[in-house]
């Protein structure tokens, strides 16, 4: 069979916030699959890009006093750093705000328009009279017309689950300015999804996605398929639609086209043939890994958009579930809303890659990161089983035999059994049933350890006449270890590279497992992986809490656990309503005492006078301020924040600060003439 040619993508992370562990489920899942395909000899390209358009990015840049392009540069740099830290090996990482994406967006739009798939409609929309802009549904909040729950989004209620039109909201308010929105008529462009009804019905029947996802989309076919609004009015951050002054492509129109744009950028750089992969009759394969919350866009609108635009459609769209931590939605208050950067500061990324692999399958059920189970499984599987094989055998080879392996294996049938297991493991990788692959690999690791236990080289080595037997036993053990590392290389690429250096091997492919390593020199063994200590997990959780506690305002718990929310026009992450903000009691406080917190990397313990009463606050500002600089200083604090028990004591408030972190943390100071206890309005 000739090697396959494959293009694989992950959903594009939105460029207005950091990567967190919920996002990493998808990128790690995709990266493992792409690495496996390359190991078995297939050509596999993995591309992605920052999702760079939309109202949230425009508003966040405005709030930070920078341009959208500056915001994209900052966030893009952070995203690339995080992916690199977690060994996610893209062949190309691009941006949807690119010449390639503009060209493909305009091309597909023109072809859809020429084919009669674009229609113009006049609709009624909410308009913010203060910001002079039409409001996306998620930028309007009010009382639910179904259950009367307060402070609900403009399109659905998080309390009763009801869906409705924004115009049905009771007492609607713009989350951008707090103003009461007005209803105004607006002419918009729509994509006639119903024109592709038969094509989509057939596509969903052809196993291009999981059955649960396909069946969910088929429910929509009981009624006429809705037309899809693909335009937005100025002001908007995105691409202006040709011949439509003041109108821009809605972000969900040009975002998935970013897959094509990123691959085209790679093709131009590497001299690849773009058309070979995207012509309608292409024999190459195209796979999208996404979160289940954006399945509708990727299994209805996107195939129709590609088909109508004259491009091939995906071979498959594979969906995964969300991430919970300790059985619950990620929470900033509990320190379980963990960013990629926070994790990386405390724990090895390959531990998370292995834990996710041990739990991921081809379904759409949610995945739970139980921190106790995480520690126990990594310590048991990777340290207690896997690297234990090498550590038990390598010392004898180095000390007794000058680092040289024996000329033959004492149990060749056992070696061949391990090699044969690779077929089952490879099939599990191919089907994205990583949990089955990990179970099979760890069962083999148990067998390898049992072999060494039964052979007892540490006993045999005491008798000179047994030295040749010890050499062959340890050679057997190291060869079994090498096979397991090859099987785990898609999951643990950095560890695999260390093992290759230890065994004096070139980069290993899947087929290399067939040939034992004999009569050759290896290097001295150094520990490959170490146990996770509970203090590292506690420090990571505390770091997450501290990061949330030093934010400049109270923030809402993040609801998204996949790379994009289902509505790309959702409010800026952490945004709260004017009514909510009015309940925050901001007071002038005087620092009457300050000291470092013993054992904490970033915390300073402050005693604050807020006019007749004193509060103790733990603030993560140690990297920027010494206690001597803080004594006697006036600051602004949140005075009505509930006391929170932390590892190093109880914190009874929150200081307001700004800055990127590290030494650049700037405490907000009041104007001259302010006194402790004065309320900030």
N, C-alpha and C positions, 0 to 999 in steps of 0.2 A: 504494500500500500504506500502510495506517495505521500510525503508530508503535507499536512493541511496548512492552509493560509487563513489566519484568524485575526480579526480586529475585535478588541474587547474594550469596553468603557465602563466607568462608574458614573453615577449621577454627579452633576457639577456642583461643588460646594458653593453656597451663596457668599459673595464677597463682602459681607458686612459684619463678620464675626469670626471667632476662632474655631478651630477644629476641636471637637470633643470626642469622648470615647464612643458615644452613640454613632457618630459619623464613621469612626474607624472600623466598626463592624463591616461595613460595606467595602471599604478600600482594602482591608486585610483579606476579606473573602475573595475579592477580585484578584488581588496580587498573588495569592496562593494559586489560584486557578491558572493565571497567566504564566507564572514561574513553572508550574507543572507542565504546561503545554510545551514550553521551550525545552525542558529537561527530556521530554520524550521525543524530541526532534522536530516538532512542528514550528512553523513560523508564526509567531504571535506578537502582535503589537498592542500595547496598552496605552491609551490616550485619555486625557481628561483636560479640564480647564476650569478656571474660576467663572462662575455665573455672575456677570458683571453689570447687569442692567436692572432697572426698576426703581420705583418710588422709594423703597427703604434706603437704598444706597444714596440717592439724591438727598434725602432728608438727613441721613446720618452725617454725610459730608458737610452739609449746611450747619448742623449742630456743632460739629467740631471745628468749623471755621476753615475748612480746606475744600479743595475741588474734588469732584468724584474721581478724577484720575489720580489724585494724590492718595485718596482713600484706597483705591484699587491697588496701587503700588504697595502700600503698607500691608494690607491684608494678604495680597498675593505672596509677598515675601514670607509672611508668617505661615501661610498654608504650605508653601514649598518646604520650609524648615520642618514643619511637623510631619509631613509625609516622608521626608528623607529620614527623620529620626526613627520612624516606625518601619523603615525598610520597604516602603511602597515604591516599587521601581517602575515609574511611568516611562514609556518611550518618548512621550511628549506631554508637557503640561503647558496649556495656553490660556487664553482669555476669550470670553465671548465678545469683548470690546476690541475687535481685531479686524483688519482689512478682509481677511478670509471669511469671517463670519458675516460681515456686511454684504460681501459679494454673494455668498450662498443664500442669505436671507432674502435679498432682493431677487435673486434668480428663482428661488422656489415660489416666492410671492407672485412674480410675473407669470410663471407657468400655471399656478393655481388660478390666477385671474383670467388668463387666456383660456383656460379650460372651463370657465364658467362656475368656478367654485368659490368665488368671493362675491359677497353681496353687501350693499350699503343699507343700513337701517338707522332710523331716528329713534332714540331711546331716552327715557327719563333717568337722570343720574343725580346723586347728591353732589353739591358744589360747596366748597369752603369759601365763604365770602372774604375772610381775612387773608387766607393764603392764595386766593384767586386760582384755585385748582379743583378739578373734579376729583372725587375721593373714591379709591378702590373700596370694595365692600369691607375689607379687613381694617380699614382706617376709619370706620364708623362704629360707634358703640352706643348702646341704649338699653332700654328695658325690653325683654323678650315679649313678643306679642302672644306667645303660646302659654308660657307659664309665669310671666311677669317677673322673672329673675332680672335683677339689675346688672348693668355693666357687661352686656353681652355683645359679641361681634355683629356686624351688619348682615351676615349671611347665615349664621347658625348659632344656636344656644348651647353652651357647654354644660348647662345644668340639665335640661330636658332632652337635648339632642335634636330639637326642632330646627327645620330649615325654613327660610322665608326670604323675601326681598328686603333690602335695606329700607325701602320706603314703608315697610310695615312696622319698623321699630318704633317703640314709644319713647318720646323725648330723645331723639338721636343727637349725638354730639360728635364733632370731629375730633379724633385723637391727635391730629396734627396741631390744631390751635385751640381746641376747647370751644370753638364757636358752634352755634346751631347751624347745621348745613341747610342749604336751600335746594329745592328740586329744580333742575334746569334740563331742557332738552339738549341732546347732543347727538350728532351724527357719527356713527362708528362703522367699522368694517368687520364683517363676519365671515368665517370659514364655514361653508355648507357641508358639515360632516355627514349629513344624510345622503349626499351624493355617493358616498363610499359605503353605504350600508351593506350591500351584498359582498363587497370585497372584504370588509371587516368581519362579517359573520363567518366567511370561509376561513379567514386568517386565524380567528380565534379557535376554530375547530381543528387546526393543524398542529397543535401542540407547540405553539410558539411561546407559551407561557404556562405557568402552573395551572392546574385545573381549577383551583379555588379562585384564582385571579380571573381566568377566562369566564367562569360561571358568573362572577360578580358583574363583569362587563356585559354579559349577555342579558342580564336583567333590564338593561337600558333599552334593549331592542323591542320590549313590549310596547313602547311608544315611539313616535318619530324621534330620531336622534336630534338633539338640540344643536343649533348653530353656535359657533364658538367665536366670541369677541376677540379679535386679534389686534386691535388698535387702542391707543391711549392718546389723550389730548395733552398738549403742552400746558404747563411745564412737566417734563418727563425726561429721565435719563435713559437714553437708548438710541436706536437708529431711527432717523426720520424716514417715513415711508415715501418712496418715489412718487412724485406728482400728487402728494397729499400734504401740502404745507401745514405745519402745526400738529401733524399726527405722527405717532411713533409706533413701531412694532411693540406690542405687548411682550413682556419679557418671556412668557411661555411660548411665544412664537419663535424667537431667535435663540433661546437657551439650548434646546436639544440640537439645533443646527450647529451648535458649538462642537458636537462630536465630529461632524464633517470638517469643520474649520480647523480643529486641532490636528486631525489626520492629514489634511491638506498641507498644513504647516510642516508636519513631519515629512511628508512626501517631497516637498520642495527642498528641504534640507538634506534628505538622504537619497534623493533620486528615485523614489518609489512611484509606482503607477497608481494614482488615485482611482482612475476609472475601473481598474481591475477589481477593486473592492466595492465600488458603488454603482456600477452600471446595473440596469434592471436584471440582466441574466447572469450576474456574477456568480462564479462557483466558489468564491471565498466565503468565509463565515463571519457574521457580525453578531456580537452578543452584548447586551446591556445588563449590567447589575444595578438594581435600584431598590429603594425602600418601597414597601407595599403601599405607603400613603400617596405615592405619585404614579401608581400603576395605570390610572385612567389616562393620564397624559401620554404614557409610553406605550399603551396597548390599544389605544383608539386614535387620538389626535396625531401622534407621531407616525404610525404606519400609514395613515391616510395622507398626511402631509408629504411623506416620502414618495408614496405611490403617485399622488397627483403631481408631484414635482419632477417625476421622471427618474427617480433613484430606486435602488433596491430597498427592500424592507428588512427588518432584523431577522436573523435566523432564530433568535429567541430573546425574550425579555425575562430575566430571572429576578424575582422579588424576594426580599428577606424581611423579617420582622424587626421590631424596635428593640432597643436595649433598655433593660431595667437594671438597677443596682440594688442588691440585697432585697430583691422581690418588689421594689417600688420604683415609681418614676424618678428619674434623676432629680436631686434636690440640692439647691445651693445651701439651704439652711442646714442640711445634714451633712454637707461636704461631699455628696455623691454626684454632684454635677461636676465631673472631673474633665478638665481640658486635656488635650494631648500633651501640651507643654508641662502642665502640673504633674501628670503621670511620669513623664520622661525625667523630671527632676528627682524622682524618688525610686523608680523601679525600671528594670530592663524591659524594653519594648518586646523582645521575643517572648517573654513570659505571657504577655497579653495576646500575642499572635497565637501561641500554643493554646491558651485557654479558650479563645474564640474558636479555633479549629476543632478543639475537643467537644464543642457544643453545637457547631454549625452543621446543618443538613440542607437538603434541597427544598425545604418547606418555608412557610411564611410565619411560623410561630415566633413569638418574641423570645429573645435570648436574655438570660439573667446573669449578671456578673455578681455572684455572691462572693464577697471578699474573703470570707473564711474558707470557702471551697476553693477559691482561686489560689490562696496560699498553700493549702493542703495538696491540691492536685499538682501544682508546679513542683513543690518540694518532693512529692512522692514519685511522679512520673519522670520529670526531667533530671532531677538530682539523684533521687534514691534508686531509680532504675536505669535511665539512659547513660548518663556520664559515669555512673558507678562502674559500668562494665569496663570502660577505658581506664579509669583510675586504679582498678584492681589488677589490671594486666600490664599496663605500660611500665610501671615501676620495675617489674622483674626483667622486662626486655631491656631497659636502659641499664640497670645495675649489673645484671648477670651476663648479658649477651651483647653489650656495646651498642644497643639500639637496633640490632639486626633480627628480623623475623626468620622463622624456620623455613625450610625448603618445601614443606608439605603440611597439609591440614590433617589432624588426627581424626576428624569426623567430617569427611567430605559430604556424605548424605545430608547431614544437618545443615551444612552450608547451602546445599542445593535447595533444601526445603525453605530456607529463608529467602533465597532468590526467587523461588516459585511463588512465594506469598506476594511478591511485587505485582503480579497480575491483578490480584484481588484489590490491593491497595490502589493501584493505578485506576482501576474501574471506579473506585469510591471517589477519588479525586475528580475524575472526569464528570461524574454525576453530582458533584458538589456535596457529597456525603462525607465531609471531612471527619465528622465524629466517628464514623465507622473505620476510616483509615487510621485515626489515632488509636482507637481501641485495638486494632489488629497489630499496629506497630508496638504498642506497649505490651501486648501479649507475647510478642517475639522477644522484647526486652526481658520479660520475666524468664523466658526459656534460656536466654543467654546467661543471665545471672545464675539460674539453677545449674547450668552446665559448669560454670566456674566454681560454684559452691560444692558440687559433687566431686570435681577434679582436685580441689584443695591444693593449688600450686604453692601456697604459703607453707604447707606441711612438707610437700615433696622437695622443695628447694633446700631443705636442711640436709639432704643426703646427696653428695656429689654425683652418684650414679644416676640420679633422677633429673639432672639438669636439662638434658635434651628433651625429656617429657615436659618439663615446665615450659621450655621455650615453645614447644608445639601447642600446648594448652593455651598459653597467652596469645600466640599467633591466631589460634582459632577464635578466642574471645575478641581480639581486636578486629578481625575480619567480620565477625557478626555485628560488632559495633559500627563498623564502616557501612555495612548494608543498611542498618537502621538510620544512619545519618543521611545516606542518599535518599531514603524514603521520606525523611523529614525535611529535606533541603528546601522544598517550597514554603514550609512554615518557618524554619529556623535558618535563613540564608547566612546570617553572620556567623552562627555557630558552625555551620557546615564549612564555611571558608576557613575558620580556625582549625577544624579537623583536617582539612585538605593540607594545610601547612604543617600540621603535626605529623601527618603520615607521608609528607613529601609527594603529594599528588597534584596533578592539574585539576582544574574545575571538573567536577564529576557530573556525568549525565546519568539518566536512568539505566541505560544499558550497561554502564560500567560495573554495576553490582554483580554481573554474571561472572566476572573474572576475579579470583581471589588475589590478595596481595601477599606475595611470598618472596623470600630470599632478598629482601631489600632493607634499606636503612630508614629508620624513622627518627623524629626529633624527640627530645625530652618532653614528657607530658607536663602541661600546666593546667590547673583547674579551668574548666570550660564554663561551667554554670555554678552558681552558689545559691544557697537556700534563701528564700524570702523570709525576712524577719518581720515580726508583727509591728515593730516600731517603724518600719518603712511604710507600711500601709497606714498606720495611724498618722504619720507625718504627712502623707499625701492627702488624707482626708482633712487634716487640720489646715493644710495649705489651701485646700479648696474653700474651707470656711473663711479663712482669713482674707482670701482674695475677694470673696463676696462681701465681707464685713467692711472692707476699706473702699467699696464703691462709693461714688459721689451721691447716689440716691438709693432709696430702697428699690429693689428690682423684683420683677415678677419671675417666678420659677419658669425656666425654659421648658416649652412643651415639645420641642422638636427633637427627635432622635434619629432622623434620617437626614441625608445631605440637604434636602429642601423640604419645606412644608408643602402641603398640597396646593396652597395658594401662595405664589411667589410674592404677592403684594401684601403680605402680612406686615404688621407694624414692626418698626425697628426693634431688635431684640432688647428686652428689658424696659420697653416703653410702658408708662402708666398714664392713666387719665388725669385731667386737671383736678377732678374731684378727689382722686386718690392722693395726689400730691399735696392737696390742701390739708390733708390730715397729718402730714409730716411736720413735727414741731422742731423747727430749727432754732437753736439758741446760741448766744455768745457764751463761751466758756473760757475760764482762765486756768492754765495748767499750773497747779500749785506744787506738784511733785511728779517726777519722772524717773524711771529706772528701767534698765534692761531686764527682760524676763529670762531667767536662767534656763538653759536647755532649748530655747526657741530661737530659730534662725532670723526671724523678722519682727518679732513682737517687742513692743515697748509698753510697760504698764504706766498709765497716767492717772493722776488724781486731779479731777476737774471740779472747779467751783462754778456753779451756774446760778449764783445769786442766792445765798442762804442755804444751799444744800450742795453736797459733794457727791460725785460719781467716780467709780473706777472704770476705766476703759482700756481694753487691750487693743492696740493699733499696730498694724503691720508696716511700720515706718522706720525700723531699725537701720535699714540700708541707707536712709537719707538723712536721719537726724540722730544726734547724740542727746542723752538726757540733759546735758548742760545747755544745749541750744534751745530746749523746749521749756525749761522752768521759767514761769512768769509770762509766757506768751499767751495772747488771746487767739482763740480758734473758733470755728463754727462746728457744732455737733448736732446730731439727731438725738433729741432729748426724750422722745416718747417711744424709743425702740425697746421692746421687751428684753429684760436681762437674759443673757445666753451663757450657759455653762460651756466653757471650753476646756481643753486639756490643761491649760496653765492657770485656770481660775475663771471667775465670772466676769463678763464684760457687760456694763450697764449703759451702753450707748454706742455711737459711731461717730468718728471724726469725718469731716468732709475733706477730700483730697482729690487731686487730679494728677495726671501724668502717666507715662508708659510703664513706670515701675523702676525697680532698682534704686539708683541714686536720684532718679528723676521723679520724685514724689513731692508734690507741692501742697502743703496745707493751705486751706482757704482761710484768709485772715480778714477780720472785719475792718470797717473804716475807723479812722481816728474818732475818739469820743464815745465809742461803744463801751458798755460795761457788762460784767458777767450777769447772765440771766436774761439779757435783752433778747427779745424774739426777732428773728430775721424774717422779713416779709418780702 
